[in-house]
Amino acid sequence: MSNGARPERASSRLPARTIVTYAVGSVGTGGYATLPGLVLTYYLTDNLGVAALAAGLIVTAAKVWDVIIDPLIGTASDRQLARTGSRRGFMVIGALTLPVFFASTFAVPPSWGPAASAICVLLAFLGTATAFSLFQVPYVALPAELTGGYDERTRLLGWRVVVLTAAILLFGAGGPMLRRATGEQVSGYLLMGVVAGVAIGVGMLIASRTARSTVRRIGEPSPAVDGPRGLRAEYLSGFRALRRSAPFRALLGTFVLQALATGTMLAGAQYVARWVLGDEAAVEILFVALVGPALIATPAWTAISKRVGKERAFLGASILFLLASASITLAVWEPGAWLYAAVAVAGVAYAGLQSLPMAMLPDVISHDARVGGGDPDRHGRAGTFTGIWTAGETVGFALGATAVSLVLAATGYVSTVAGVETTSTIETVQPDAAVTGIVLSFSILPAVLMALSILPLSRYRLRRSDIDAMPEHAA
């Protein structure tokens, strides 16, 4: 069973326009994944005066809502595909509504008080999460339907990650810069929310065009429309896919743990910038260090996966991230500019952690359809898989923010209200234990989670030969 690359038929290659249009959707994905993870907890604790533990629970509650609705959106997207031949409808609704809810999340004035502010942020962020899921679940389902080629899927998802990387850089560095542009936190957060929300929505709307011709490009008839199904049946459809597909269980388990690991680093970056490096603006440099290398590294991971297989390349990226994040623990004793280099190495690995599992997911979906033979519950069901996948990803990132907030609460982190100084110097605002907790949540915690993710990855059994043996467009 060889993992060596095989040339694909010229007819199997996706048009450049399809790849570009699909990749632009990652402007939306990158913005939504980056800004709330980077600044929302900090916005609550250091602008609205919400306690650290409560702030973490607010972010988690919104993500729990995602987990509830994502499987439903996945199966509903499959049914929309069966009825109309496209998943585009949900994607457009999400693209048009997200900017309003996103801006509203960062439009709450501190004068309302911590309790009222927390409730308003929670409701607005629930709306944002719903709008994003309407787009993201069908968006992730498209690669399984756009191409059946093993390496072509890596190519499609590789370019998506390049755009995702650029978007993370743009939003991760540009968001905080917009926040400071007005010279005042309340109006700064509002400006950031409006501009970022519109940019996210536009990227999502452009990518929705890819879904219009999915079925025509595949050349297959739409699956038959099922009769009415209740909520219980919709949920069971997704969990049946999880139960029957060992490759899906292994890949999802790995991805969730890694989302949790990267989520802790994302949520902790702002705190590291302010309390460890002593400069709130350092968060932009941290983000460039973490994400910038991925612009170069993503094509490299694509090339490596062609040579050794996606699963081996994915393992290599996981180990590299583990080592890089663990090394940051030294900042407990010797904080300094060296930290940027360690983060940059983690950034090289991060490119693989993003592109490779996303390229493996369509293989899993196609494999399930092939081994299912004539089972109608296994054809035209990519949304069922991606609903569970997106829910799992959401759990990982949500718990990442929660883990950081728990560490902050346990180590005595002091929350503040915008415009109110508790002391004149940074060194005396936070206790030493809180600063140590910030470093550990940015280093050893993600390293341990990454180590745990290698266990389910070792159970992933699909190889190139399994996918090459399938008829093209088996999904």
C-alpha positions in Angstrom: 0.0 0.0 0.0 1.9 3.0 -1.2 1.6 6.5 0.0 3.5 7.9 -3.1 1.8 10.6 -5.2 0.0 9.6 -8.3 -0.8 11.9 -11.2 -4.5 12.8 -11.4 -6.4 12.9 -14.7 -6.5 16.4 -16.2 -10.3 16.2 -16.3 -10.4 15.8 -12.5 -8.7 19.2 -11.9 -10.9 21.9 -10.5 -11.1 25.2 -12.5 -9.0 28.0 -10.9 -12.2 30.1 -10.6 -13.9 27.5 -8.4 -10.8 27.3 -6.2 -10.6 31.0 -5.8 -14.3 31.6 -5.2 -14.4 28.8 -2.6 -11.2 30.0 -0.9 -12.7 33.5 -0.4 -15.1 32.0 2.0 -12.3 31.7 4.5 -12.3 35.5 4.8 -15.5 34.9 6.7 -14.3 31.8 8.5 -11.0 33.5 9.5 -12.7 36.6 10.8 -15.3 34.8 12.8 -12.9 32.3 14.3 -10.2 35.0 15.1 -11.8 38.1 16.5 -14.2 36.7 19.0 -11.6 34.2 20.2 -9.0 36.9 20.4 -10.9 39.8 22.0 -14.4 38.8 23.2 -13.3 37.5 26.6 -11.0 40.4 27.0 -13.7 42.8 25.9 -16.0 41.4 28.6 -13.4 41.4 31.4 -11.5 44.6 30.6 -14.1 46.8 29.0 -17.4 45.8 30.5 -16.2 44.7 33.9 -17.6 41.2 33.7 -15.8 38.7 36.0 -13.4 36.3 34.2 -15.4 33.2 35.0 -18.7 34.8 33.9 -17.0 36.0 30.7 -15.9 32.5 29.9 -19.3 31.1 30.6 -20.9 33.6 28.2 -18.6 32.6 25.4 -19.2 28.9 26.2 -23.0 29.3 26.2 -23.0 30.8 22.7 -20.8 27.9 21.5 -23.1 25.3 23.2 -25.9 26.8 21.1 -23.7 26.2 18.0 -23.4 22.5 19.0 -27.2 22.2 19.3 -28.0 23.7 15.9 -25.1 22.6 13.7 -26.3 18.9 13.3 -29.8 20.3 12.4 -28.3 22.7 9.9 -26.3 19.9 8.4 -29.2 17.6 7.7 -31.4 20.5 6.6 -28.6 21.5 4.1 -28.7 17.9 2.7 -32.5 18.2 2.3 -32.1 21.6 0.6 -29.5 20.0 -1.8 -32.0 17.3 -2.6 -34.8 19.7 -3.3 -33.0 22.5 -5.2 -29.7 21.0 -6.3 -27.7 23.5 -4.2 -26.7 24.3 -0.6 -26.6 28.0 -1.4 -29.8 29.2 0.3 -28.5 28.8 3.9 -25.1 30.2 3.0 -26.6 33.4 1.7 -28.9 33.9 4.7 -25.9 33.5 7.0 -23.8 36.0 5.0 -26.5 38.7 5.1 -27.4 38.5 8.8 -24.0 38.0 10.4 -22.7 41.6 10.0 -25.7 42.9 12.0 -25.3 40.5 14.9 -21.5 40.8 14.9 -21.5 44.6 15.1 -24.1 44.4 17.9 -21.9 42.1 20.0 -19.3 44.9 20.3 -21.8 47.8 20.6 -22.7 47.4 24.3 -21.7 50.4 26.4 -20.0 49.9 29.8 -22.4 52.3 31.4 -25.1 49.6 31.3 -23.3 47.7 34.1 -21.7 44.2 34.0 -24.9 42.2 34.4 -26.9 43.9 31.6 -23.9 44.2 29.4 -23.2 40.5 29.7 -26.8 39.6 28.8 -26.7 41.8 25.7 -23.4 40.5 24.5 -24.7 36.9 25.0 -27.8 37.5 22.9 -25.9 39.3 20.1 -23.3 36.6 20.0 -26.0 33.9 19.9 -27.3 35.6 16.7 -23.8 35.8 15.3 -23.2 32.1 16.0 -26.4 31.1 14.3 -25.7 33.2 11.2 -22.2 31.8 10.9 -23.4 28.2 11.2 -25.9 28.7 8.5 -23.0 29.5 6.2 -20.2 27.3 7.6 -21.9 23.9 7.8 -22.8 23.7 4.0 -19.6 25.5 3.1 -17.5 22.7 4.7 -19.7 20.1 2.9 -18.8 21.4 -0.6 -15.3 19.9 -1.1 -16.7 16.3 -0.9 -19.0 17.2 -3.8 -16.7 19.4 -5.9 -14.1 16.8 -6.5 -13.3 13.1 -5.9 -9.5 13.4 -6.3 -7.3 12.6 -3.2 -4.7 15.2 -4.1 -7.2 17.6 -5.7 -9.0 17.9 -2.4 -5.7 18.8 -0.7 -5.1 21.4 -3.4 -8.6 22.9 -2.9 -8.3 23.0 0.9 -4.7 24.2 0.7 -5.7 27.3 -1.1 -8.5 27.8 1.3 -6.1 27.7 4.2 -3.8 30.2 2.4 -6.8 32.7 2.3 -7.7 31.7 5.9 -4.2 32.5 7.0 -4.3 35.9 5.3 -7.7 36.5 6.9 -6.5 35.6 10.4 -3.5 37.9 9.9 -5.9 40.7 8.7 -8.4 40.3 11.5 -6.0 39.3 14.2 -3.8 42.4 13.6 -6.3 44.7 12.0 -9.1 44.2 14.6 -7.1 45.4 17.6 -5.7 48.3 15.4 -9.3 49.3 14.6 -10.2 49.1 18.2 -7.5 51.6 19.0 -8.2 53.9 16.0 -10.6 56.1 17.8 -8.5 56.6 20.9 -11.4 55.4 23.0 -12.4 51.8 23.8 -16.2 52.1 23.5 -16.3 53.6 20.0 -13.2 51.6 19.1 -14.9 48.3 19.7 -17.9 49.5 17.8 -15.8 50.5 14.8 -14.1 47.1 14.9 -17.4 45.2 15.0 -18.9 47.1 12.1 -15.9 46.9 9.7 -15.1 43.3 10.6 -18.7 42.2 10.4 -19.1 43.6 6.9 -15.9 42.1 5.7 -16.9 38.7 7.0 -20.3 38.9 5.4 -18.9 39.8 2.0 -16.4 36.9 2.0 -19.2 34.5 2.9 -21.5 35.9 0.2 -18.8 35.5 -2.6 -18.1 31.9 -1.5 -21.8 31.0 -1.6 -21.6 31.2 -5.4 -19.5 28.0 -5.4 -22.6 26.1 -4.2 -24.8 27.1 -7.1 -23.4 24.6 -9.6 -22.2 21.8 -7.3 -24.6 19.1 -8.5 -24.1 20.1 -12.2 -20.3 20.0 -11.8 -20.5 16.5 -10.3 -22.9 15.4 -13.1 -25.0 13.3 -10.7 -28.7 13.6 -10.1 -29.9 15.1 -6.8 -30.7 12.5 -4.1 -34.3 11.7 -3.4 -36.1 14.0 -1.0 -37.0 12.2 2.2 -40.4 12.7 3.8 -40.9 15.0 6.9 -38.4 14.3 9.6 -38.6 15.4 13.3 -35.8 16.9 15.3 -34.9 13.5 16.8 -34.5 11.9 13.4 -32.3 14.8 12.2 -30.0 14.4 15.2 -29.9 10.7 14.9 -28.8 11.0 11.2 -25.7 12.8 12.2 -24.8 10.5 15.1 -25.4 7.4 13.0 -22.7 8.7 10.7 -20.4 9.2 13.6 -21.1 5.7 15.0 -20.7 3.8 11.7 -17.6 5.5 10.4 -14.4 4.7 12.3 -12.3 7.1 10.2 -14.7 9.9 11.0 -14.6 9.2 14.7 -10.8 9.2 14.6 -10.5 12.4 12.6 -13.1 14.2 14.5 -11.6 13.3 17.9 -8.2 14.6 16.7 -9.7 17.8 15.3 -11.7 18.6 18.4 -8.7 18.2 20.8 -6.6 20.3 18.4 -9.3 23.0 18.2 -9.2 23.1 22.0 -5.4 23.4 22.0 -5.3 26.2 19.4 -8.4 27.8 21.1 -6.5 28.2 24.4 -3.6 29.9 22.6 -6.0 32.2 20.7 -7.9 33.2 23.9 -4.7 33.8 25.8 -2.8 35.9 23.3 -4.3 39.2 24.4 -3.4 38.5 28.0 0.1 37.4 27.1 0.6 40.6 25.2 -0.5 42.9 28.0 0.6 41.1 31.2 3.6 39.0 30.0 5.2 41.1 27.3 3.9 44.4 28.9 2.4 45.9 25.7 -1.2 45.5 24.7 -0.2 46.2 21.0 2.1 43.2 21.1 -0.9 41.0 20.3 -0.5 42.0 16.6 3.1 40.8 16.6 2.0 37.6 18.3 -0.6 37.0 15.6 1.8 37.7 12.8 4.3 35.3 14.4 1.7 32.6 14.7 -0.2 32.9 11.4 2.3 34.6 9.1 4.5 31.5 8.5 1.4 29.6 7.3 1.4 31.6 4.1 4.6 29.8 3.1 4.1 26.6 5.1 0.7 25.6 3.6 2.0 24.8 0.1 4.8 22.9 1.8 2.4 20.8 3.8 0.5 20.1 0.6 3.7 18.9 -1.1 4.6 16.8 1.9 1.1 15.2 2.0 1.5 14.2 -1.7 4.7 12.5 -0.9 3.9 10.7 2.4 0.1 10.8 2.7 -2.1 13.2 4.5 -2.3 11.3 7.7 1.5 11.2 8.1 1.9 14.8 7.3 -0.8 15.6 9.8 1.0 13.7 12.5 4.2 15.6 11.8 2.4 19.0 12.1 0.9 17.9 15.4 4.2 16.9 16.9 5.8 20.2 15.7 3.1 22.2 17.3 3.4 20.3 20.5 7.1 21.0 20.9 6.8 24.6 20.0 4.0 25.4 22.4 5.6 23.5 25.2 8.8 25.6 24.8 6.8 28.8 25.6 6.5 27.6 29.2 10.0 29.1 29.7 8.3 32.5 29.6 7.3 31.9 33.2 10.9 32.6 34.2 12.3 34.5 31.2 9.7 36.4 29.2 11.0 38.2 26.2 11.1 38.7 22.5 12.3 35.1 22.0 8.7 34.1 22.5 7.9 35.3 19.0 10.2 32.8 17.5 8.6 29.9 19.4 5.2 31.1 18.3 6.4 31.3 14.7 7.4 27.6 14.8 3.9 26.8 16.1 2.6 28.8 13.2 4.4 26.6 10.7 2.7 23.6 12.3 -0.7 25.4 12.5 -0.8 25.6 8.7 -0.8 21.8 8.6 -3.3 21.5 11.4 -5.7 23.6 9.4 -5.3 22.3 5.8 -4.7 18.6 6.3 -7.7 17.5 8.4 -10.0 19.6 6.2 -8.6 17.7 3.2 -9.1 14.4 4.9 -12.8 15.0 5.8 -14.0 14.7 2.2 -12.1 11.4 1.9 -14.0 10.2 5.0 -17.4 11.3 3.5 -16.7 9.6 0.1 -15.5 6.4 1.8 -18.7 6.2 3.9 -20.8 6.6 0.7 -18.8 3.9 -1.1 -18.9 1.3 1.7 -22.6 2.0 2.1 -23.4 0.6 -1.3 -27.1 1.4 -2.1 -27.9 2.7 1.4 -29.7 6.1 0.7 -28.7 7.4 4.1 -25.1 7.5 2.9 -25.5 9.4 -0.4 -25.9 13.2 -0.6 -25.2 13.4 3.1 -22.1 15.5 3.3 -24.0 18.1 5.4 -24.8 15.5 8.0 -21.1 14.9 8.5 -20.1 18.6 8.4 -22.9 19.4 10.9 -21.3 17.1 13.4 -17.8 18.3 12.4 -18.6 22.0 12.8 -20.2 21.3 16.2 -17.1 19.5 17.3 -14.9 22.3 16.1 -17.1 24.7 18.0 -16.8 22.7 21.2 -13.1 22.8 20.9 -12.7 26.5 20.4 -15.4 27.3 23.1 -13.8 25.1 25.7 -10.4 26.8 24.8 -11.8 30.1 25.9 -13.4 28.5 28.9 -10.2 26.8 30.0 -8.3 30.2 29.9 -11.1 31.9 31.9 -10.9 29.1 34.5 -7.2 29.5 34.8 -7.5 33.2 35.2 -10.2 32.8 37.8 -8.2 30.2 39.7 -5.1 32.4 39.8 -6.8 35.6 40.9 -7.0 37.6 37.7 -8.4 41.1 38.4 -11.0 42.3 35.9 -11.4 46.0 35.1 -13.9 48.4 33.6 -12.9 50.7 30.7 -11.7 54.1 31.9 -11.2 52.9 35.5 -7.6 52.4 36.6 -7.1 50.1 39.6 -3.5 51.0 40.0 -0.8 53.0 38.2 1.5 50.2 37.1 1.0 46.9 35.2 3.2 45.0 37.6 0.9 45.6 40.6 -2.4 45.1 38.9 -2.2 41.4 38.5 -0.8 39.0 41.1 2.2 36.9 40.1 0.0 33.7 40.1 -2.3 35.2 37.5 0.6 36.1 35.2 2.0 32.5 35.6 -1.5 31.2 34.8 -1.6 33.2 31.6 1.7 31.8 30.4 0.7 28.2 31.2 -2.6 28.5 29.4 -0.7 29.7 26.4 2.0 27.0 26.5 1.8 23.8 28.5 -2.0 23.5 28.3 -2.2 23.5 24.5 0.9 21.2 24.4 -0.9 18.6 26.6 -4.0 18.8 24.5 -2.0 18.3 21.3 -0.3 15.2 22.8 -3.8 13.8 23.6 -4.9 14.4 20.0 -2.3 12.1 18.6 -4.1 9.1 20.2 -7.2 9.2 18.0 -5.1 10.2 15.0 -3.2 6.9 15.4 -6.6 5.1 14.8 -7.2 6.8 11.4 -6.9 4.0 8.8 -7.8 5.6 5.4 -4.9 5.8 3.0 -4.4 7.1 -0.5 -5.1 3.7 -2.0 -8.5 3.5 -0.3 -9.5 6.8 -2.0 -7.9 6.1 -5.4 -9.9 2.9 -5.6 -13.2 4.8 -5.5 -15.0 6.0 -8.6 -14.6 9.8 -9.0 -17.4 11.8 -7.2 -18.3 8.8 -5.0 -19.7 11.2 -2.4 
